[in-house]
Amino acid sequence: MTESTDPRTASEPPLRPGGGGSAAFEDERTPQDRILVGLSKIGTAIRSSAWTAAAPHRLNPTQGQILALLLRRPAGSGLTELAVQLGVKQPTASDSVATLETKGLVSKSPDPDDARRLLVTLTNEGRSLAGRLSTWPPELVETVDTLDAREQADLLRSLVTVVRAMADSGQIGPARACATCRYFEPDANADDDRPHYCHFAQASFGDLNLRLDCLDHEAPEVETP
């Protein structure tokens, strides 16, 4: 069998012992390749965990994600917004919501601000289940805890940067992250532990408190020429 040449799936090439210095590690893979391979492995573990958590309730991961997303949006969400946030086509989101509605986990009602739009909200049963599904498995939490506080802060800051770039390029839905919020002022203070400032909360905070999905997020106003 021919070995895959796809950098996303191919094995690392053999090392070159005796080459001296960094020559032993030279190959065609870039640092970007290795980072993406690492993120892919993490994504695989998270998807597997999502299947394991949802299966006993006869849900698939997309349906479980919808419940978790609605838990963070008490006022409800439209079908289009759900599809964008989950990175799926609107018919997929619509079918998933229909299944959840049949199970009594969500309900649909007209948006009080736009009668043409339906809002999807959790029922009491759905809210209870969403709370359980939104809890990260202990083994994943323990894995992240192998990093010390500084390493966790550095990783979170890097993830915020990547998420913002992906949102700006349309690869994922709009990010309700600190980095894209009108209230966020990065590196506003000389305090190394709490360098950033949130004008909504009127408080300084550090990298470990950077948010990726904040309910109080507001996009910056677009200046017109």
C-alpha positions in Angstrom: 0.0 0.0 0.0 1.3 3.4 -1.0 1.8 5.7 2.0 -0.4 8.8 2.0 1.3 12.0 0.8 -1.4 14.2 2.2 0.4 16.3 4.9 -2.8 16.2 7.1 -2.7 12.4 7.3 0.8 11.2 6.3 3.2 9.9 8.9 6.2 12.0 9.8 9.2 11.1 7.6 12.0 9.1 9.3 14.7 11.0 11.2 18.2 11.2 9.8 20.5 10.0 12.5 24.1 11.2 12.3 23.2 14.2 10.2 24.3 16.6 12.9 22.4 19.6 14.3 18.9 20.2 12.9 19.6 18.4 9.6 18.3 15.2 11.2 14.8 16.8 11.4 14.6 18.3 8.0 11.6 17.4 5.9 8.9 19.1 3.8 6.5 19.7 6.8 6.1 23.3 7.9 5.3 24.4 11.5 1.8 25.2 10.2 1.4 21.6 9.2 2.4 20.3 12.6 0.2 22.8 14.4 -2.8 21.7 12.3 -2.1 18.0 12.8 -2.0 18.7 16.6 -5.3 20.6 16.4 -6.8 17.8 14.3 -5.9 15.2 16.9 -7.5 17.4 19.6 -10.6 17.8 17.5 -10.9 14.1 17.0 -10.8 13.6 20.8 -13.5 16.3 21.4 -15.8 14.8 18.6 -15.4 11.4 20.1 -16.3 12.8 23.5 -19.4 14.5 22.0 -20.6 11.3 20.5 -20.2 9.5 23.8 -22.1 12.1 25.7 -24.9 12.4 23.2 -25.5 8.8 22.4 -27.3 7.7 25.6 -29.9 10.4 24.9 -30.3 9.3 21.3 -28.9 12.5 20.0 -26.0 13.2 17.6 -23.2 15.7 18.3 -24.9 18.4 16.2 -28.1 18.2 18.2 -26.0 18.2 21.4 -24.2 21.3 20.2 -27.5 23.1 19.5 -28.6 22.4 23.1 -25.3 23.7 24.5 -25.4 26.8 22.2 -29.0 27.6 23.3 -28.0 27.2 26.9 -25.7 30.2 26.4 -28.4 32.2 24.7 -31.4 32.3 27.1 -33.3 34.6 24.8 -33.2 32.0 22.0 -31.6 31.9 18.6 -32.8 31.9 15.0 -32.1 28.9 12.6 -29.8 30.9 10.5 -27.7 31.9 13.5 -27.5 28.3 14.7 -26.4 27.1 11.3 -23.7 29.8 11.1 -22.4 29.2 14.6 -22.2 25.4 14.1 -20.7 25.6 10.6 -23.5 23.5 9.0 -26.0 24.1 6.2 -29.4 25.6 7.3 -31.3 22.4 6.3 -29.1 20.4 8.6 -29.8 22.9 11.5 -33.5 22.8 10.7 -33.6 19.0 10.7 -31.7 18.9 14.0 -34.0 21.4 15.6 -37.1 19.5 14.4 -35.8 16.4 16.0 -35.1 18.2 19.3 -38.6 19.7 19.2 -40.1 16.3 18.7 -38.2 15.1 21.8 -39.6 18.1 23.8 -36.1 19.6 24.3 -36.7 22.9 22.3 -39.6 25.0 21.2 -40.0 27.5 18.4 -41.9 30.8 18.7 -42.1 34.1 16.7 -39.4 36.6 17.4 -41.1 39.5 19.2 -38.9 41.9 17.2 -39.5 40.3 13.9 -42.6 38.3 13.3 -41.1 36.7 10.1 -38.4 35.1 12.2 -38.7 32.1 14.5 -36.7 31.8 17.7 -35.6 28.5 19.0 -35.4 28.2 22.8 -34.8 25.4 25.3 -37.6 23.8 27.2 -37.1 23.0 30.9 -36.2 19.5 30.0 -33.9 20.7 27.3 -32.2 23.1 29.7 -31.6 20.4 32.2 -30.1 18.1 29.5 -28.0 20.9 28.0 -26.5 21.6 31.4 -25.3 18.0 31.5 -24.0 17.9 28.0 -22.2 21.2 28.3 -19.9 19.9 31.1 -16.5 18.9 29.7 -15.5 15.3 30.4 -13.0 15.0 33.4 -10.3 13.4 31.2 -10.2 16.4 28.9 -10.1 18.9 31.8 -7.3 16.9 33.4 -5.4 17.0 30.1 -5.6 20.8 29.9 -4.5 20.9 33.6 -1.2 19.3 32.6 -0.4 22.9 31.5 0.6 25.4 34.2 -1.2 28.7 34.5 1.2 30.6 32.2 1.0 27.9 29.5 -2.8 27.9 29.7 -2.8 31.7 29.3 -0.4 31.6 26.3 -2.5 28.9 24.7 -5.8 30.7 25.2 -4.4 33.9 23.8 -3.1 32.1 20.7 -6.5 30.4 20.3 -8.3 33.7 20.5 -6.1 35.0 17.7 -6.8 32.0 15.5 -10.5 32.0 16.2 -10.7 35.7 15.3 -8.8 35.2 12.1 -11.1 32.3 11.1 -14.2 34.4 11.9 -12.9 37.3 9.9 -12.2 35.1 6.9 -15.6 33.5 7.1 -14.3 30.0 7.9 -16.5 29.9 11.1 -19.4 32.0 12.4 -18.9 35.4 14.0 -16.8 35.1 17.1 -18.3 36.8 20.2 -14.8 37.0 21.6 -13.0 39.7 23.5 -10.8 40.4 20.6 -13.8 41.4 18.4 -15.7 43.4 21.0 -16.1 47.2 21.2 -15.6 47.1 25.0 -12.2 45.3 24.8 -9.0 47.3 25.2 -6.0 44.9 25.0 -2.8 45.7 26.9 -4.3 48.8 28.5 -2.4 48.4 31.8 1.2 47.9 32.8 0.0 45.1 35.2 1.5 41.9 33.8 -1.2 39.8 35.5 -4.2 41.9 34.4 -3.1 43.9 31.3 -6.5 44.1 29.5 -9.5 46.3 30.2 -13.3 45.6 29.6 -15.2 48.8 29.4 -18.5 46.9 29.8 -17.5 45.3 33.1 -15.2 48.3 34.0 -12.5 45.9 35.1 -9.0 44.8 34.3 -8.3 41.2 33.6 -5.6 38.8 32.4 -5.2 36.3 29.5 -6.8 33.5 31.4 -10.1 35.4 31.4 -10.2 36.1 27.7 -13.6 35.1 26.4 -14.5 33.3 23.2 -18.3 33.4 23.5 -19.4 36.3 25.6 -23.1 37.1 26.1 -22.3 40.8 26.5 -20.3 41.0 23.3 -20.9 43.9 21.0 -19.2 44.4 17.6 -17.3 47.6 17.1 -19.2 50.4 15.3 -18.2 50.6 11.6 -17.0 54.0 10.7 -18.5 55.4 7.5 -16.3 57.5 5.3 
